[in-house]
């Protein structure tokens, strides 16, 4: 029984290898059908091998694994051919749509160019405004800096004036004190002179 499954399996694989050389959609459908059938035969072989004695089972499982590898390789080739055919179909569809939509695409391309040009003009205007704003900001900062320096100088000048006024006030106060002192000294001298005159006059009359 197992030998019959194996013969059928190998027959299907040989036929699939012949078909896959130049596959088309119909051939791929047949390949799928045949490979599904081959997979069922593999499962049958695995079941039959599992019922065998250990030594025979080990040998059969090795052979079945080799058949399974051949089956997987063919299935992979079928999937690859399906992918290629699908890509070709999609490419043809896209090319057909591109030719059909060429006027629409030209219009969209023109609109896109116009939109890009408008955006470029707006960006240029924005750049110009930004440069003007930057220039105004720099001039404003320069003016503020000059005004700040003037304020600092005026502040320092006011401080110097205040210090000079303080010194002047101190000098005036000192001069005032000296004037008072001199006045007191003069008064004292006058008093002494008067007293001296009185004494002299008194002594003269006493004689």
Backbone as a printed PyTorch tensor [residue, N CA C, xyz], in Angstrom:
tensor([[[  0.8350,  -1.2060,   0.0000],
         [  0.0000,   0.0000,   0.0000],
         [  0.8730,   1.2620,   0.0000]],

        [[  1.8640,   1.2760,   0.8790],
         [  2.7400,   2.4300,   0.9700],
         [  3.4930,   2.6230,  -0.3350]],

        [[  3.9080,   1.5140,  -0.9670],
         [  4.6300,   1.6000,  -2.2330],
         [  3.7650,   2.2270,  -3.3180]],

        [[  2.4680,   1.9210,  -3.2830],
         [  1.5390,   2.4930,  -4.2710],
         [  1.4010,   4.0020,  -4.0670]],

        [[  1.2890,   4.4300,  -2.7960],
         [  1.2200,   5.8640,  -2.5060],
         [  2.4810,   6.5840,  -2.9970]],

        [[  3.6170,   5.9300,  -2.7530],
         [  4.8830,   6.5430,  -3.1360],
         [  5.0010,   6.6740,  -4.6470]],

        [[  4.5830,   5.6640,  -5.3900],
         [  4.6400,   5.7210,  -6.8550],
         [  3.7510,   6.8420,  -7.3950]],

        [[  2.5340,   6.9310,  -6.8360],
         [  1.6250,   8.0020,  -7.2730],
         [  2.2170,   9.3810,  -6.9560]],

        [[  2.8240,   9.4960,  -5.7860],
         [  3.4350,  10.7620,  -5.3790],
         [  4.5400,  11.1730,  -6.3490]],

        [[  5.4420,  10.2180,  -6.6640],
         [  6.5540,  10.5180,  -7.5610],
         [  6.0650,  10.8580,  -8.9600]],

        [[  5.0090,  10.1960,  -9.3930],
         [  4.4350,  10.4780, -10.7090],
         [  3.9150,  11.9230, -10.7700]],

        [[  3.2370,  12.3420,  -9.6950],
         [  2.7040,  13.7160,  -9.6440],
         [  3.8470,  14.7260,  -9.6630]],

        [[  4.9170,  14.4670,  -8.9080],
         [  6.0410,  15.3930,  -8.8610],
         [  6.7240,  15.5370, -10.2150]],

        [[  6.8750,  14.4000, -10.9330],
         [  7.4860,  14.4580, -12.2710],
         [  6.6350,  15.3150, -13.1990]],

        [[  5.3220,  15.1150, -13.1390],
         [  4.4110,  15.8890, -13.9900],
         [  4.4670,  17.3790, -13.6240]],

        [[  4.5290,  17.6870, -12.3270],
         [  4.5870,  19.0890, -11.8840],
         [  5.8760,  19.7570, -12.3510]],

        [[  6.9930,  19.0190, -12.3010],
         [  8.2610,  19.5950, -12.7590],
         [  8.2300,  19.9020, -14.2500]],

        [[  7.4780,  19.1130, -14.9960],
         [  7.3600,  19.3630, -16.4390],
         [  6.5090,  20.6050, -16.7040]],

        [[  5.4100,  20.7400, -15.9570],
         [  4.4780,  21.8580, -16.1850],
         [  5.0800,  23.1870, -15.7590]],

        [[  5.8590,  23.1870, -14.6810],
         [  6.3120,  24.4530, -14.0900],
         [  7.3850,  25.1480, -14.9210]],

        [[  7.8930,  24.4610, -15.9650],
         [  8.9140,  25.0760, -16.8170],
         [  8.3760,  26.3380, -17.4800]],

        [[  7.1410,  26.2570, -18.0390],
         [  6.4930,  27.4230, -18.6580],
         [  5.0620,  27.5310, -18.1330]],

        [[  4.9040,  28.0400, -16.9480],
         [  3.5620,  28.0440, -16.3500],
         [  2.7280,  29.2320, -16.8240]],

        [[  1.4090,  29.0220, -16.8500],
         [  0.4660,  30.1200, -17.0170],
         [ -0.5800,  29.9890, -15.9150]],

        [[ -1.6300,  30.7940, -15.9790],
         [ -2.6310,  30.7500, -14.9060],
         [ -3.2900,  29.3790, -14.8040]],

        [[ -3.6570,  28.8100, -15.9390],
         [ -4.3000,  27.4850, -15.9140],
         [ -3.3380,  26.4280, -15.3940]],

        [[ -2.0690,  26.5310, -15.8260],
         [ -1.0800,  25.5530, -15.3740],
         [ -0.8710,  25.6560, -13.8670]],

        [[ -0.8860,  26.8750, -13.3480],
         [ -0.7140,  27.0560, -11.9060],
         [ -1.8760,  26.4670, -11.1200]],

        [[ -3.0700,  26.5900, -11.6620],
         [ -4.2290,  25.9760, -10.9980],
         [ -4.0720,  24.4670, -10.9330]],

        [[ -3.6180,  23.8670, -12.0480],
         [ -3.4110,  22.4110, -12.0830],
         [ -2.2910,  22.0110, -11.1290]],

        [[ -1.2290,  22.8250, -11.0810],
         [ -0.1280,  22.5250, -10.1670],
         [ -0.5960,  22.5320,  -8.7180]],

        [[ -1.4200,  23.5140,  -8.3610],
         [ -1.9630,  23.5560,  -7.0010],
         [ -2.7720,  22.2960,  -6.6990]],

        [[ -3.5920,  21.9220,  -7.6460],
         [ -4.4320,  20.7340,  -7.4490],
         [ -3.5710,  19.4900,  -7.2920]],

        [[ -2.5570,  19.3420,  -8.1570],
         [ -1.6970,  18.1540,  -8.1030],
         [ -0.8610,  18.1310,  -6.8290]],

        [[ -0.3530,  19.2820,  -6.4220],
         [  0.4700,  19.3180,  -5.2120],
         [ -0.3540,  19.0710,  -3.9550]],

        [[ -1.6030,  19.4860,  -3.9590],
         [ -2.4900,  19.1530,  -2.8380],
         [ -2.7120,  17.6490,  -2.7620]],

        [[ -2.8710,  17.0520,  -3.9250],
         [ -3.0300,  15.5930,  -3.9720],
         [ -1.7550,  14.9080,  -3.4900]],

        [[ -0.5900,  15.4610,  -3.8940],
         [  0.6790,  14.8850,  -3.4640],
         [  0.8480,  15.0080,  -1.9510]],

        [[  0.3670,  16.0950,  -1.3880],
         [  0.4430,  16.2690,   0.0670],
         [ -0.3990,  15.2240,   0.7950]],

        [[ -1.5530,  14.9210,   0.2430],
         [ -2.3940,  13.8730,   0.8390],
         [ -1.6840,  12.5270,   0.7910]],

        [[ -1.0080,  12.2540,  -0.3200],
         [ -0.2630,  10.9920,  -0.4400],
         [  0.8740,  10.9360,   0.5760]],

        [[  1.5300,  12.0810,   0.8230],
         [  2.5800,  12.1240,   1.8470],
         [  2.0310,  11.7620,   3.2190]],

        [[  0.8730,  12.3120,   3.5460],
         [  0.2560,  12.0100,   4.8410],
         [ -0.1000,  10.5250,   4.9360]],

        [[ -0.5690,   9.9630,   3.8400],
         [ -0.8850,   8.5300,   3.8270],
         [  0.3820,   7.7100,   4.0450]],

        [[  1.4740,   8.1410,   3.3890],
         [  2.7400,   7.4160,   3.5710],
         [  3.2200,   7.5210,   5.0100]],

        [[  3.0910,   8.7040,   5.6100],
         [  3.4990,   8.8730,   7.0070],
         [  2.6820,   7.9760,   7.9270]],

        [[  1.3890,   7.8690,   7.6480],
         [  0.5290,   7.0160,   8.4710],
         [  0.9330,   5.5510,   8.3350]],

        [[  1.1650,   5.1240,   7.0970],
         [  1.5700,   3.7310,   6.8680],
         [  2.9200,   3.4480,   7.5200]],

        [[  3.8490,   4.4170,   7.4450],
         [  5.1660,   4.2030,   8.0320],
         [  5.0810,   4.1060,   9.5490]],

        [[  4.1520,   4.8570,  10.1470],
         [  4.0110,   4.8150,  11.6050],
         [  3.5390,   3.4560,  12.1040]],

        [[  2.9540,   2.6500,  11.2130],
         [  2.4590,   1.3220,  11.5990],
         [  3.5300,   0.2480,  11.4300]],

        [[  4.6780,   0.6060,  10.8500],
         [  5.7450,  -0.3570,  10.5800],
         [  6.5860,  -0.6010,  11.8360]],

        [[  7.3600,  -1.6980,  11.8490],
         [  8.3280,  -1.9260,  12.9260],
         [  9.3630,  -0.8040,  12.9690]],

        [[ 10.0610,  -0.7010,  14.0720],
         [ 10.9340,   0.4500,  14.3190],
         [ 11.9850,   0.6390,  13.2320]],

        [[ 12.7010,  -0.4440,  12.8780],
         [ 13.7970,  -0.3230,  11.9050],
         [ 13.2570,   0.0960,  10.5450]],

        [[ 12.2060,  -0.5740,  10.0960],
         [ 11.6120,  -0.2400,   8.7960],
         [ 11.0060,   1.1640,   8.8360]],

        [[ 10.4020,   1.5060,   9.9630],
         [  9.7740,   2.8280,  10.1000],
         [ 10.8170,   3.9380,   9.9850]],

        [[ 11.9760,   3.7460,  10.6080],
         [ 13.0330,   4.7480,  10.5650],
         [ 13.5030,   4.9850,   9.1320]],

        [[ 13.6980,   3.9120,   8.3880],
         [ 14.1400,   4.0430,   6.9950],
         [ 13.0790,   4.7320,   6.1390]],

        [[ 11.8210,   4.3420,   6.3540],
         [ 10.7280,   4.9310,   5.5710],
         [ 10.5440,   6.4170,   5.8900]],

        [[ 10.6780,   6.7700,   7.1580],
         [ 10.5200,   8.1800,   7.5440],
         [ 11.6050,   9.0590,   6.9190]],

        [[ 12.8140,   8.5020,   6.8140],
         [ 13.8940,   9.2510,   6.1470],
         [ 13.5490,   9.5000,   4.6830]],

        [[ 13.0190,   8.4470,   4.0310],
         [ 12.6460,   8.5800,   2.6180],
         [ 11.4740,   9.5590,   2.4560]],

        [[ 10.5280,   9.4880,   3.3750],
         [  9.3560,  10.3830,   3.3070],
         [  9.7830,  11.8360,   3.5290]],

        [[ 10.7450,  12.0370,   4.4200],
         [ 11.2560,  13.3940,   4.6460],
         [ 11.8820,  13.9630,   3.3720]],

        [[ 12.5850,  13.0790,   2.6320],
         [ 13.1810,  13.5300,   1.3750],
         [ 12.1000,  13.8970,   0.3680]],

        [[ 11.0470,  13.0710,   0.2980],
         [  9.9180,  13.3770,  -0.5950],
         [  9.2340,  14.6890,  -0.1760]],

        [[  9.1250,  14.8880,   1.1260],
         [  8.4910,  16.1140,   1.6230],
         [  9.3120,  17.3450,   1.2420]],

        [[ 10.6400,  17.2060,   1.2890],
         [ 11.5010,  18.3120,   0.8650],
         [ 11.3160,  18.6360,  -0.6080]],

        [[ 11.1980,  17.5910,  -1.4550],
         [ 10.9470,  17.8200,  -2.8840],
         [  9.6030,  18.5110,  -3.0930]],

        [[  8.6160,  18.0910,  -2.3180],
         [  7.2720,  18.6880,  -2.4410],
         [  7.3020,  20.1740,  -2.0470]],

        [[  7.9890,  20.4880,  -0.9500],
         [  8.0840,  21.8820,  -0.5040],
         [  8.8160,  22.7520,  -1.5250]],

        [[  9.8510,  22.1850,  -2.1430],
         [ 10.5900,  22.9330,  -3.1570],
         [  9.6960,  23.2760,  -4.3430]],

        [[  8.9010,  22.3070,  -4.7870],
         [  7.9770,  22.5580,  -5.9010],
         [  6.9130,  23.5820,  -5.5140]],

        [[  6.3830,  23.4630,  -4.3100],
         [  5.3630,  24.4030,  -3.8460],
         [  5.9260,  25.8290,  -3.7970]],

        [[  7.1870,  25.9470,  -3.3820],
         [  7.8310,  27.2600,  -3.3410],
         [  7.9850,  27.8370,  -4.7440]],

        [[  8.3380,  26.9760,  -5.7090],
         [  8.4770,  27.4390,  -7.0970],
         [  7.1330,  27.8890,  -7.6600]],

        [[  6.0710,  27.1630,  -7.2980],
         [  4.7220,  27.5360,  -7.7520],
         [  4.3450,  28.9090,  -7.1940]],

        [[  4.6170,  29.1290,  -5.9150],
         [  4.3000,  30.4260,  -5.3010],
         [  5.0960,  31.5540,  -5.9550]],

        [[  6.3580,  31.2600,  -6.3060],
         [  7.1860,  32.2660,  -6.9510],
         [  6.6440,  32.6180,  -8.3330]],

        [[  6.2160,  31.5950,  -9.0800],
         [  5.6420,  31.8460, -10.4100],
         [  4.3220,  32.6070, -10.2940]],

        [[  3.5310,  32.2820,  -9.2790],
         [  2.2810,  33.0190,  -9.0520],
         [  2.5680,  34.4940,  -8.7770]],

        [[  3.6100,  34.7440,  -7.9830],
         [  3.9710,  36.1290,  -7.6720],
         [  4.3910,  36.8880,  -8.9290]],

        [[  5.1740,  36.2280,  -9.7910],
         [  5.6220,  36.8710, -11.0310],
         [  4.4450,  37.2040, -11.9390]],

        [[  3.5250,  36.2340, -12.0810],
         [  2.3500,  36.4620, -12.9340],
         [  1.4980,  37.5960, -12.3750]],

        [[  1.3150,  37.6120, -11.0460],
         [  0.5220,  38.6800, -10.4190],
         [  1.1770,  40.0440, -10.6440]],

        [[  2.5070,  40.0990, -10.5550],
         [  3.2120,  41.3630, -10.7940],
         [  3.0380,  41.8300, -12.2300]],

        [[  3.1190,  40.8880, -13.1800],
         [  2.9350,  41.2530, -14.5910],
         [  1.5340,  41.7930, -14.8430]],

        [[  0.5390,  41.1210, -14.2430],
         [ -0.8510,  41.5660, -14.4190],
         [ -1.0360,  42.9610, -13.8240]],

        [[ -0.5080,  43.1610, -12.6260],
         [ -0.6310,  44.4800, -11.9850],
         [  0.0710,  45.5630, -12.7950]],

        [[  1.2420,  45.2080, -13.3630],
         [  1.9820,  46.1770, -14.1750],
         [  1.1820,  46.5740, -15.4080]],

        [[  0.5680,  45.5670, -16.0630],
         [ -0.2330,  45.8560, -17.2560],
         [ -1.4400,  46.7210, -16.9080]],

        [[ -2.0710,  46.4070, -15.7700],
         [ -3.2420,  47.1900, -15.3490],
         [ -2.8420,  48.6320, -15.0590]],

        [[ -1.7210,  48.7840, -14.3480],
         [ -1.2630,  50.1330, -14.0070],
         [ -0.8780,  50.9260, -15.2450]],

        [[ -0.2260,  50.2570, -16.2070],
         [  0.1520,  50.9450, -17.4450],
         [ -1.0810,  51.3740, -18.2270]],

        [[ -2.1000,  50.4940, -18.2490],
         [ -3.3490,  50.8440, -18.9300],
         [ -4.0310,  52.0210, -18.2720]],

        [[ -4.0580,  52.0140, -16.9540],
         [ -4.6740,  53.1300, -16.2340],
         [ -3.8770,  54.4120, -16.4240]],

        [[ -2.5420,  54.2740, -16.4930],
         [ -1.7100,  55.4620, -16.6790],
         [ -1.9800,  56.1020, -18.0330]],

        [[ -2.0950,  55.2580, -19.0870],
         [ -2.3900,  55.8040, -20.4160],
         [ -3.7740,  56.4300, -20.4570]],

        [[ -4.7090,  55.7800, -19.7800],
         [ -6.0810,  56.2810, -19.7620],
         [ -6.1800,  57.5970, -19.0030]],

        [[ -5.4240,  57.7060, -17.9250],
         [ -5.5210,  58.8860, -17.0600],
         [ -4.4550,  59.9360, -17.3650]],

        [[ -3.7600,  59.7780, -18.5100],
         [ -2.6690,  60.7050, -18.8260],
         [ -3.1250,  62.1590, -18.8880]],

        [[ -4.2650,  62.4950, -19.5630],
         [ -4.7120,  63.9020, -19.5620],
         [ -4.9860,  64.4300, -18.1600]],

        [[ -5.6080,  63.5740, -17.3320],
         [ -5.9010,  63.9880, -15.9520],
         [ -4.6060,  64.2180, -15.1860]],

        [[ -3.6360,  63.3310, -15.4290],
         [ -2.3620,  63.4730, -14.7350],
         [ -1.6270,  64.7320, -15.1750]],

        [[ -1.7100,  65.0380, -16.5010],
         [ -1.0780,  66.2720, -16.9850],
         [ -1.6890,  67.4950, -16.3120]],

        [[ -3.0260,  67.4740, -16.1910],
         [ -3.7090,  68.5910, -15.5430],
         [ -3.2800,  68.7100, -14.0830]],

        [[ -3.2320,  67.5530, -13.4110],
         [ -2.8130,  67.5760, -12.0060],
         [ -1.3640,  68.0430, -11.8760]],

        [[ -0.5160,  67.6260, -12.8450],
         [  0.8800,  68.0400, -12.8050],
         [  1.0040,  69.5510, -12.9720]],

        [[  0.2020,  70.0980, -13.9200],
         [  0.2120,  71.5540, -14.1300],
         [ -0.2490,  72.2820, -12.8730]],

        [[ -1.3250,  71.7640, -12.2730],
         [ -1.8330,  72.3810, -11.0400],
         [ -0.8000,  72.2960,  -9.9220]],

        [[ -0.0870,  71.1560,  -9.8840],
         [  0.9360,  70.9980,  -8.8440],
         [  2.0700,  71.9950,  -9.0370]],

        [[  2.4880,  72.1850, -10.3320],
         [  3.5450,  73.1600, -10.6100],
         [  3.1030,  74.5700, -10.2120]],

        [[  1.8470,  74.8960, -10.5370],
         [  1.3260,  76.2160, -10.1920],
         [  1.2900,  76.4010,  -8.6780]],

        [[  0.8240,  75.3550,  -7.9950],
         [  0.7610,  75.4200,  -6.5350],
         [  2.1550,  75.5960,  -5.9390]],

        [[  3.1300,  74.8580,  -6.5000],
         [  4.5020,  74.9890,  -6.0090],
         [  5.0520,  76.3930,  -6.2590]],

        [[  4.7160,  76.9580,  -7.4490],
         [  5.1710,  78.3190,  -7.7540],
         [  4.5710,  79.3240,  -6.7740]],

        [[  3.2520,  79.1720,  -6.5000],
         [  2.5920,  80.0690,  -5.5370],
         [  3.2310,  79.9480,  -4.1570]],

        [[  3.4910,  78.7050,  -3.7750],
         [  4.1130,  78.4920,  -2.4640],
         [  5.5070,  79.1110,  -2.4170]],

        [[  6.2310,  79.0170,  -3.5720],
         [  7.5600,  79.6250,  -3.6270],
         [  7.4970,  81.1340,  -3.4640]],

        [[  6.5000,  81.7720,  -4.1460],
         [  6.3330,  83.2270,  -4.0110],
         [  6.0100,  83.6080,  -2.5710]],

        [[  5.1210,  82.8130,  -1.9530],
         [  4.7550,  83.1100,  -0.5610],
         [  5.9550,  82.9560,   0.3660]],

        [[  6.7450,  81.9250,   0.1030],
         [  7.9350,  81.7350,   0.9310],
         [  8.9170,  82.8940,   0.7620]],

        [[  9.0590,  83.3730,  -0.5000],
         [  9.9600,  84.4960,  -0.7560],
         [  9.4770,  85.7570,  -0.0390]],

        [[  8.1370,  85.9990,  -0.1040],
         [  7.5750,  87.1520,   0.5990],
         [  7.7780,  87.0270,   2.1070]],

        [[  7.5400,  85.8050,   2.6050],
         [  7.7380,  85.5860,   4.0350],
         [  9.1860,  85.8060,   4.4480]],

        [[ 10.1220,  85.3660,   3.5710],
         [ 11.5430,  85.5630,   3.8540],
         [ 11.8860,  87.0480,   3.8860]],

        [[ 11.3200,  87.8000,   2.8960],
         [ 11.5720,  89.2390,   2.8300],
         [ 11.0450,  89.9360,   4.0820]],

        [[  9.8050,  89.5740,   4.4860],
         [  9.2240,  90.1770,   5.6880],
         [ 10.0420,  89.8340,   6.9230]],

        [[ 10.5340,  88.5850,   6.9710],
         [ 11.3390,  88.1790,   8.1230],
         [ 12.6320,  88.9860,   8.1960]],

        [[ 13.2640,  89.2200,   7.0090],
         [ 14.4940,  90.0220,   6.9930],
         [ 14.2270,  91.4620,   7.4260]],

        [[ 13.0930,  92.0310,   6.9280],
         [ 12.7390,  93.3930,   7.3260],
         [ 12.4820,  93.4760,   8.8270]],

        [[ 11.7590,  92.4800,   9.3520],
         [ 11.4800,  92.4590,  10.7940],
         [ 12.7710,  92.3390,  11.5910]],

        [[ 13.6960,  91.5130,  11.0740],
         [ 14.9780,  91.3440,  11.7580],
         [ 15.7640,  92.6500,  11.7660]],

        [[ 15.7340,  93.3730,  10.6120],
         [ 16.4380,  94.6570,  10.5290],
         [ 15.8450,  95.6710,  11.5090]],

        [[ 14.5050,  95.7210,  11.5580],
         [ 13.8360,  96.6370,  12.4980],
         [ 14.1930,  96.2870,  13.9400]],

        [[ 14.2080,  94.9990,  14.2310],
         [ 14.5300,  94.5610,  15.5930],
         [ 15.9570,  94.9460,  15.9640]],

        [[ 16.8950,  94.7900,  14.9910],
         [ 18.2920,  95.1510,  15.2630],
         [ 18.4230,  96.6500,  15.5190]],

        [[ 17.7540,  97.4590,  14.6720],
         [ 17.8010,  98.9160,  14.8600],
         [ 17.2040,  99.3290,  16.2010]],

        [[ 16.0830,  98.6810,  16.5510],
         [ 15.4350,  98.9860,  17.8340],
         [ 16.3490,  98.6450,  18.9990]],

        [[ 16.9940,  97.4800,  18.9090],
         [ 17.9030,  97.0690,  19.9760],
         [ 19.0910,  98.0270,  20.0840]],

        [[ 19.6030,  98.4890,  18.9130],
         [ 20.7200,  99.4440,  18.9320],
         [ 20.3060, 100.7540,  19.5990]],

        [[ 19.1020, 101.2450,  19.2230],
         [ 18.5910, 102.4900,  19.8200],
         [ 18.4150, 102.3470,  21.3260]],

        [[ 17.8390, 101.2280,  21.7420],
         [ 17.6390, 100.9900,  23.1730],
         [ 18.9690, 100.9240,  23.9100]],

        [[ 19.9620, 100.3150,  23.2550],
         [ 21.2770, 100.2280,  23.8820],
         [ 21.8840, 101.6130,  24.0730]],

        [[ 21.7560, 102.4730,  23.0310],
         [ 22.2790, 103.8370,  23.1280],
         [ 21.5610, 104.6210,  24.2190]],

        [[ 20.2220, 104.4710,  24.2630],
         [ 19.4570, 105.1710,  25.2970],
         [ 19.8460, 104.6910,  26.6890]],

        [[ 20.0730, 103.3890,  26.7980],
         [ 20.4640, 102.8480,  28.0960],
         [ 21.8190, 103.4050,  28.5230]],

        [[ 22.7630, 103.5040,  27.5640],
         [ 24.0690, 104.0730,  27.8900],
         [ 23.9440, 105.5380,  28.3010]],

        [[ 23.0530, 106.2820,  27.5850],
         [ 22.8340, 107.6870,  27.9530],
         [ 22.2700, 107.7980,  29.3630]],

        [[ 21.3200, 106.9140,  29.6710],
         [ 20.7290, 106.9260,  31.0200],
         [ 21.7870, 106.6160,  32.0680]],

        [[ 22.6530, 105.5990,  31.7280],
         [ 23.7180, 105.2740,  32.6700],
         [ 24.6500, 106.4720,  32.8740]],

        [[ 25.0280, 107.1290,  31.7580],
         [ 25.9170, 108.2910,  31.8740],
         [ 25.2480, 109.4130,  32.6770]],

        [[ 23.9380, 109.6450,  32.3790],
         [ 23.2090, 110.6720,  33.1270],
         [ 23.1370, 110.3180,  34.6050]],

        [[ 22.9440, 109.0250,  34.8670],
         [ 22.8820, 108.5780,  36.2600],
         [ 24.2090, 108.7950,  36.9590]],

        [[ 25.3100, 108.4200,  36.2190],
         [ 26.6260, 108.6450,  36.8070],
         [ 26.8890, 110.1420,  36.9920]],

        [[ 26.4510, 110.9880,  36.0150],
         [ 26.6240, 112.4370,  36.1320],
         [ 25.8650, 112.9960,  37.3200]],

        [[ 24.6210, 112.5250,  37.4890],
         [ 23.8110, 112.9760,  38.6230],
         [ 24.4550, 112.5730,  39.9350]],

        [[ 25.0480, 111.3740,  39.9230],
         [ 25.7180, 110.9190,  41.1350],
         [ 26.9310, 111.7970,  41.4420]],

        [[ 27.6820, 112.1400,  40.3700],
         [ 28.8390, 113.0270,  40.5760],
         [ 28.3930, 114.3960,  41.0870]],

        [[ 27.3050, 114.9250,  40.4820],
         [ 26.7800, 116.2260,  40.9240],
         [ 26.3630, 116.1680,  42.3870]],

        [[ 25.6910, 115.0450,  42.7260],
         [ 25.2520, 114.8890,  44.1140],
         [ 26.4450, 114.8560,  45.0580]],

        [[ 27.5080, 114.1490,  44.6320],
         [ 28.7060, 114.0860,  45.4690],
         [ 29.3520, 115.4700,  45.5880]],

        [[ 29.4120, 116.1820,  44.4540],
         [ 30.0010, 117.5350,  44.4870],
         [ 29.1920, 118.4780,  45.3690]],

        [[ 27.8510, 118.3720,  45.2620],
         [ 26.9980, 119.1970,  46.1150],
         [ 27.2320, 118.8880,  47.5870]],

        [[ 27.3980, 117.5830,  47.8690],
         [ 27.6630, 117.2020,  49.2470],
         [ 28.9640, 117.8040,  49.7540]],

        [[ 29.9910, 117.7330,  48.8890],
         [ 31.2740, 118.3120,  49.2730],
         [ 31.1570, 119.8300,  49.4620]],

        [[ 30.4180, 120.4640,  48.5340],
         [ 30.2370, 121.9230,  48.6390],
         [ 29.5240, 122.2920,  49.9270]],

        [[ 28.4860, 121.5200,  50.2430],
         [ 27.7490, 121.7900,  51.4890],
         [ 28.6610, 121.6600,  52.7020]],

        [[ 29.5140, 120.6430,  52.6640],
         [ 30.4400, 120.4500,  53.7790],
         [ 31.4170, 121.6290,  53.8810]],

        [[ 31.9190, 122.0690,  52.6890],
         [ 32.8480, 123.2010,  52.6950],
         [ 32.1690, 124.4740,  53.2030]],

        [[ 30.9260, 124.6870,  52.7580],
         [ 30.1800, 125.8730,  53.2140],
         [ 29.9680, 125.8330,  54.7250]],

        [[ 29.6090, 124.6240,  55.2070],
         [ 29.4030, 124.4890,  56.6540],
         [ 30.6960, 124.7730,  57.4190]],

        [[ 31.8220, 124.2710,  56.8710],
         [ 33.1150, 124.5080,  57.5340],
         [ 33.4600, 125.9940,  57.5230]],

        [[ 33.2170, 126.6450,  56.3610],
         [ 33.4820, 128.0800,  56.2670],
         [ 32.5940, 128.8650,  57.2270]],

        [[ 31.3410, 128.4090,  57.3530],
         [ 30.4200, 129.0820,  58.2670],
         [ 30.9090, 128.9630,  59.7040]],

        [[ 31.3910, 127.7440,  60.0170],
         [ 31.9000, 127.5440,  61.3810],
         [ 33.1370, 128.4120,  61.6250]],

        [[ 33.9950, 128.4820,  60.5890],
         [ 35.1940, 129.3160,  60.7340],
         [ 34.8210, 130.8120,  60.8890]],

        [[ 33.8030, 131.2110,  60.1150],
         [ 33.3610, 132.6170,  60.2140],
         [ 32.8370, 132.9250,  61.6140]],

        [[ 32.0520, 131.9820,  62.1390],
         [ 31.5460, 132.1760,  63.5030],
         [ 32.6930, 132.2440,  64.5100]],

        [[ 33.6580, 131.3420,  64.2960],
         [ 34.8120, 131.3310,  65.2190],
         [ 35.5710, 132.6560,  65.1490]],

        [[ 35.8080, 133.1190,  63.9130],
         [ 36.5160, 134.3990,  63.7420],
         [ 35.7310, 135.5530,  64.3720]],

        [[ 34.4010, 135.4950,  64.1880],
         [ 33.5480, 136.5370,  64.7580],
         [ 33.6580, 136.5490,  66.2780]],

        [[ 33.6460, 135.3430,  66.8570],
         [ 33.7630, 135.2450,  68.3200],
         [ 35.1250, 135.7590,  68.7950]],

        [[ 36.1600, 135.4080,  67.9880],
         [ 37.5080, 135.8810,  68.3650],
         [ 37.5650, 137.4100,  68.3140]],

        [[ 36.9800, 137.9920,  67.2530],
         [ 36.9760, 139.4450,  67.1180],
         [ 36.2190, 140.0950,  68.2710]],

        [[ 35.0650, 139.5040,  68.6250],
         [ 34.2810, 140.0400,  69.7490],
         [ 35.0970, 139.9950,  71.0400]],

        [[ 35.8050, 138.8630,  71.2040],
         [ 36.6230, 138.7210,  72.4210],
         [ 37.7320, 139.7720,  72.4550]],

        [[ 38.3520, 139.9700,  71.2600],
         [ 39.4220, 140.9760,  71.1820],
         [ 38.8720, 142.3750,  71.4890]],

        [[ 37.7020, 142.6830,  70.9060],
         [ 37.0830, 143.9890,  71.1570],
         [ 36.7850, 144.1680,  72.6460]],

        [[ 36.2450, 143.1090,  73.2400],
         [ 35.9430, 143.1840,  74.6830],
         [ 37.2240, 143.4390,  75.4870]],

        [[ 38.3010, 142.7220,  75.0970],
         [ 39.5640, 142.8980,  75.8080],
         [ 40.0930, 144.3270,  75.6340]],

        [[ 39.9570, 144.8260,  74.3830],
         [ 40.4090, 146.1960,  74.1380],
         [ 39.6080, 147.1970,  74.9690]],

        [[ 38.3080, 147.0010,  74.9870],
         [ 37.4490, 147.9000,  75.7690],
         [ 37.8320, 147.8460,  77.2450]],

        [[ 38.0300, 146.6300,  77.7070],
         [ 38.3930, 146.4760,  79.1230],
         [ 39.7520, 147.1330,  79.4030]],

        [[ 40.6490, 146.9550,  78.4240],
         [ 41.9800, 147.5730,  78.6030],
         [ 41.8580, 149.0910,  78.6440]],

        [[ 41.0650, 149.6520,  77.7400],
         [ 40.8640, 151.1030,  77.7070],
         [ 40.2370, 151.5750,  79.0270]],

        [[ 39.2500, 150.8130,  79.4890],
         [ 38.5850, 151.1890,  80.7520],
         [ 39.5980, 151.1870,  81.9050]],

        [[ 40.4070, 150.1470,  81.9140],
         [ 41.3980, 150.0320,  83.0020],
         [ 42.3810, 151.1980,  82.9270]],

        [[ 42.8560, 151.4620,  81.7140],
         [ 43.8270, 152.5510,  81.5400],
         [ 43.1860, 153.8810,  81.9430]],

        [[ 41.9660, 154.0910,  81.4760],
         [ 41.2710, 155.3260,  81.7920],
         [ 41.0550, 155.4420,  83.3070]],

        [[ 40.6850, 154.3650,  83.9080],
         [ 40.4440, 154.3620,  85.3610],
         [ 41.7260, 154.6790,  86.1200]],

        [[ 42.8110, 154.0570,  85.7250],
         [ 44.0800, 154.2610,  86.4080],
         [ 44.5660, 155.7070,  86.2120]],

        [[ 44.2830, 156.2700,  85.0400],
         [ 44.6980, 157.6330,  84.7520],
         [ 43.9620, 158.6070,  85.6610]],

        [[ 42.6610, 158.3990,  85.8340],
         [ 41.8870, 159.2890,  86.6680],
         [ 42.2220, 159.0870,  88.1530]],

        [[ 42.6280, 157.9150,  88.5240],
         [ 42.9960, 157.6690,  89.9210],
         [ 44.2750, 158.4300,  90.2920]],

        [[ 45.1590, 158.5640,  89.3580],
         [ 46.3730, 159.3150,  89.6160],
         [ 46.0490, 160.7890,  89.7640]]])
